[in-house]
């Protein structure tokens, strides 16, 4: 029977809600939880704090993570991993829960396979690009945060009769861009997963302008192109005034939506229960209204998303 576990987090909406669920589920089993401050760097430095039911009170509605987060170059080294293992031993940690995206979960997989640490992952990333997982924590909130900003941009675009190019996050995954563009009634979206022709987009804009269409919004995933590049091309090819809006890191913050809070509750609870059942090197996943396990070696592989049907719908409705 496990007596003490550690938890590592990254920053996105829903992580604190998952932490709350995890700690309170652990408490119901008389299982101690130590929070690791600033991710894998905290594991290397021995920066841990005890968590109990009271310490996670009032955090379900908070964005980010109360445990802080940091990218750790040191953990990629053998020396860093050995120091992390010493911390695990010194603090009597018998297992870890890692809440994060591909980078965090890759670290968890490494601890499990190379060093024999019992680990369960919880997928949390606004890109929603953990393989084998339908919904990652933070993705729904990020879509709604970006959509709120886009709705305000549309007010200006319509009032000033302008073309706006709106850049959203998404390095190699167009999930956020596609959902925001479709929900926001945008005219086009540029995705990492699809080829596009700026010439064709400009022809559509020019044709629409000739018919009396006075505003236009194009959403760009940051991994496909920059808003500045696209806006310059549109102005150059159409002669129409174009403005840019880069939403940036506001998309990673904000109060989690009801969907993310409920997802967090279910995933945080399940992570502890699966650890107690002896599971390791797996990621908890919400699928078909139930929690399933995905091996981490699958979860950290590139996720292949297809947006053809949603893109066709966007163009029909635009």
C-alpha positions in Angstrom: 0.0 0.0 0.0 1.4 3.4 -1.0 2.1 5.9 1.8 3.5 9.0 0.0 3.4 10.3 -3.5 4.7 13.4 -5.3 3.0 15.6 -7.9 4.5 17.7 -10.7 2.4 20.3 -12.6 2.6 22.6 -15.6 0.6 25.8 -16.0 -2.8 25.9 -17.7 -6.4 26.2 -16.6 -7.8 23.2 -14.8 -4.5 22.1 -13.2 -5.3 23.4 -9.8 -8.7 21.7 -10.0 -7.0 18.4 -10.8 -4.5 19.0 -7.9 -7.4 19.5 -5.5 -9.1 16.3 -6.7 -5.8 14.4 -6.5 -5.0 15.6 -2.9 -8.4 15.0 -1.5 -8.7 11.5 -3.1 -5.3 10.7 -1.7 -6.4 12.0 1.7 -9.4 9.7 1.7 -7.0 6.8 1.4 -4.6 8.2 4.1 -2.0 8.8 1.4 0.4 11.7 1.8 1.0 14.1 -1.1 4.0 16.3 -1.6 3.8 19.0 -4.2 6.9 19.6 -6.2 7.6 23.3 -6.8 8.6 24.4 -10.3 8.3 21.0 -12.0 11.3 18.8 -12.7 13.7 21.6 -11.5 12.0 21.4 -8.1 12.4 17.6 -8.1 16.2 18.1 -8.8 16.5 20.8 -6.1 14.4 19.1 -3.5 11.9 21.9 -3.4 8.8 20.1 -2.1 5.8 21.1 0.1 3.2 19.0 1.9 -0.3 19.2 0.6 -3.5 18.3 2.5 -7.2 19.0 2.2 -6.9 22.5 3.6 -3.9 23.5 1.4 -6.0 22.8 -1.8 -9.1 24.6 -0.5 -10.3 27.5 -2.7 -8.1 26.7 -5.8 -10.7 25.0 -8.0 -11.4 28.3 -9.8 -7.8 29.4 -10.2 -5.9 29.3 -13.5 -2.2 28.4 -13.7 -0.8 26.2 -10.9 -0.2 26.9 -7.3 2.9 24.7 -7.5 4.5 26.9 -10.2 6.1 25.5 -13.3 9.4 25.7 -15.2 11.0 24.1 -18.2 14.0 22.0 -17.0 17.0 21.6 -19.2 18.8 20.0 -16.3 16.4 17.1 -16.2 17.5 16.1 -19.7 21.0 15.3 -18.3 22.0 12.2 -16.5 23.3 14.3 -13.6 19.9 16.0 -13.3 18.0 12.7 -13.3 20.3 11.2 -10.7 19.7 14.2 -8.4 15.9 13.9 -9.0 16.2 10.2 -8.0 18.0 11.2 -4.8 15.2 13.6 -4.0 12.6 10.9 -4.6 14.5 8.6 -2.2 15.2 11.3 0.4 11.6 12.3 0.7 10.2 8.7 0.6 8.2 9.2 -2.6 6.8 5.9 -3.7 5.1 7.2 -6.9 4.6 10.4 -8.9 1.7 12.0 -10.7 2.8 14.3 -13.5 0.2 16.8 -14.8 1.3 18.3 -18.2 1.8 18.0 -21.9 4.2 16.1 -24.1 7.4 17.4 -22.4 6.2 16.7 -18.9 4.8 13.3 -19.8 8.0 12.4 -21.7 9.9 13.1 -18.4 7.4 10.8 -16.6 7.9 8.0 -19.2 11.7 8.3 -18.7 11.4 8.0 -14.9 9.2 4.9 -15.3 11.2 3.1 -18.0 14.8 4.1 -17.2 14.6 4.4 -13.4 11.7 2.2 -12.4 9.6 5.0 -10.7 5.9 4.4 -10.5 4.2 7.2 -12.5 0.8 8.2 -13.7 0.2 11.1 -16.1 -2.6 13.6 -16.4 -2.8 15.3 -19.8 -2.8 19.1 -19.5 -2.1 21.4 -22.5 -4.0 24.0 -24.4 -2.8 22.5 -27.7 -4.8 19.3 -26.9 -2.1 17.3 -28.6 -1.4 14.4 -26.2 -1.8 11.3 -28.4 -4.6 8.9 -27.6 -6.4 11.5 -25.5 -9.6 13.2 -26.6 -9.6 16.2 -24.2 -6.6 17.6 -22.3 -7.0 19.9 -19.3 -6.8 23.6 -20.3 -7.8 23.2 -24.0 -11.5 24.1 -23.5 -10.7 27.1 -21.4 -8.1 28.3 -23.9 -10.6 28.1 -26.7 -13.1 30.1 -24.7 -10.5 32.7 -23.7 -9.4 33.2 -27.3 -13.0 33.2 -28.5 -13.8 36.1 -26.1 -10.9 38.1 -27.4 -11.8 37.3 -31.0 -15.4 38.4 -30.4 -14.1 41.8 -29.3 -11.8 42.0 -32.3 -14.8 41.4 -34.6 -16.6 44.4 -33.1 -13.7 46.6 -34.2 -13.3 44.8 -37.5 -16.9 45.4 -38.4 -17.0 49.0 -37.1 -13.8 50.1 -39.0 -14.4 47.8 -42.0 -11.0 46.2 -41.7 -9.4 42.8 -42.3 -7.9 41.3 -39.1 -5.4 38.5 -38.9 -5.5 36.9 -35.4 -2.7 34.7 -34.3 -3.4 32.1 -31.7 -1.1 29.5 -30.0 -0.4 26.1 -31.4 3.1 25.2 -32.4 2.5 22.0 -34.3 -1.2 21.5 -33.6 -4.1 23.5 -35.1 -6.7 22.4 -32.5 -7.0 25.8 -30.8 -7.0 27.7 -34.1 -9.6 25.5 -35.8 -12.0 25.6 -32.8 -11.7 29.3 -32.3 -12.2 30.1 -36.0 -15.3 27.9 -36.3 -16.8 29.1 -33.1 -16.1 32.7 -33.9 -17.6 32.6 -37.4 -14.3 33.5 -39.1 -13.7 33.5 -42.8 -10.5 31.4 -42.9 -7.9 29.7 -40.7 -4.3 28.6 -41.4 -3.4 25.3 -39.7 -0.1 23.4 -39.4 -1.9 20.3 -40.6 -3.1 21.8 -43.9 -1.6 23.4 -46.9 -3.0 26.8 -47.9 -2.6 29.4 -50.6 -2.4 33.0 -49.7 -3.2 33.9 -53.3 -6.5 32.0 -53.1 -7.4 33.6 -49.7 -6.7 37.0 -51.2 -8.8 36.3 -54.3 -11.7 35.4 -51.9 -11.2 38.6 -49.9 -11.1 40.7 -53.1 -14.2 39.1 -54.4 -16.0 39.5 -51.1 -14.9 43.2 -51.0 -16.3 43.7 -54.5 -19.7 42.3 -53.3 -19.7 44.8 -50.4 -18.2 42.6 -47.7 -16.5 45.1 -45.4 -14.7 43.0 -42.7 -12.8 39.7 -42.6 -11.1 37.7 -39.9 -8.4 35.1 -40.6 -7.1 33.0 -37.7 -3.5 31.8 -37.9 -1.9 29.1 -35.7 1.5 30.3 -34.6 3.2 27.2 -35.9 1.9 27.8 -39.4 2.9 31.4 -40.0 3.0 34.7 -38.1 0.1 37.2 -38.2 2.5 39.8 -39.5 3.6 37.8 -42.5 0.0 36.9 -43.5 -1.3 40.5 -43.0 1.6 41.9 -45.1 0.8 39.4 -47.9 -2.9 40.2 -47.8 -2.3 44.0 -48.0 0.2 43.5 -50.7 -2.0 41.3 -52.9 -5.3 43.1 -52.3 -4.4 46.6 -51.4 -6.9 46.5 -48.5 -6.0 47.7 -45.0 -5.1 44.8 -42.7 -4.5 44.7 -38.9 -3.0 42.0 -36.7 -3.8 40.8 -33.3 -1.5 38.3 -31.5 -3.3 36.8 -28.5 -0.2 35.3 -26.9 -0.1 34.0 -23.4 -3.5 35.2 -22.3 -4.7 31.9 -23.8 -2.9 29.9 -21.2 -4.5 31.8 -18.3 -8.0 32.5 -17.0 -10.5 30.7 -14.8 -11.1 27.2 -16.0 -14.5 26.5 -17.6 -17.0 24.1 -16.1 -15.9 21.5 -18.6 -12.2 21.7 -17.5 -13.1 21.7 -13.8 -15.2 18.6 -14.1 -12.6 16.9 -16.3 -9.9 17.8 -13.8 -12.0 16.3 -10.9 -12.4 13.0 -12.8 -8.8 12.8 -14.0 -7.2 13.8 -10.6 -9.4 11.2 -8.8 -8.6 8.5 -11.3 -4.8 9.1 -11.2 -4.7 8.3 -7.5 -7.0 5.3 -7.8 -4.9 3.8 -10.6 -1.7 4.3 -8.7 -3.2 2.4 -5.8 -4.2 -0.4 -8.1 -0.5 -0.7 -9.1 -0.7 1.0 -12.5 2.4 2.8 -13.9 3.8 4.4 -17.0 0.3 5.4 -18.2 -1.8 8.5 -18.7 -5.4 8.9 -17.6 -7.7 9.8 -20.5 -11.4 10.8 -20.7 -13.0 9.0 -23.6 -16.6 8.1 -24.4 -17.7 9.5 -21.0 -15.4 7.2 -19.0 -11.8 7.2 -17.8 -9.3 5.0 -19.7 -5.6 4.4 -19.5 -3.2 5.2 -22.3 0.4 4.0 -22.2 2.8 6.9 -21.9 4.9 5.6 -24.8 1.8 6.2 -27.0 0.7 9.4 -25.3 4.0 11.2 -26.0 4.0 10.3 -29.8 3.0 13.1 -32.2 -0.8 13.4 -32.4 -2.3 13.4 -35.9 -5.4 15.5 -36.1 -7.5 16.0 -39.2 -9.6 19.1 -39.7 -10.9 18.7 -43.2 -14.6 18.4 -42.3 -14.5 21.3 -39.8 -12.6 23.4 -42.3 -15.2 22.7 -45.1 -18.0 23.7 -42.6 -16.2 26.9 -41.8 -15.9 27.8 -45.5 -19.6 26.9 -46.2 -20.7 29.2 -43.3 -18.3 32.1 -43.9 
